[in-house]
């Protein structure tokens, strides 16, 4: 009997996990987000960054969805959303912040975000929003 090839999913699991690229400048928050995603049977992390990477880096990772903080170390998540939207118009993007949530949500959606979550809403709501934008596409 041959073992399953590396990367194969066990019987009864979804055909393919949906992948998330996480952009978050706070290391503890980024780790928490990644762990929440990894606990889900249908989701996986395909890349991460602490600041806005070049869109080509994200494109190379081929995520099903991008989760990005709006306020990053030396860049602006709104500008990243605009860049991604112009290059990958069908890629779902979820924006997040803990500052001026209502105003930031409006700005993120105007920039092209598919979904939004305030960081104070917790991991279960974050996973729900990720799935929601994935299911719209």
Secondary structure, 3 states (H helix, E strand, C coil): CCCCCCCCCCCCCCCCCEEEEEECCCHHHHHHHHHHHHCCCCEEEEEEECCCCCHHHHHHHCCCEEEEECECCCCEHHHHHHHHHHHCCCCEEEEEECCCHHHHHHHHHHHCCCEEEEHHHCHHHHHHHHHHHHHHC
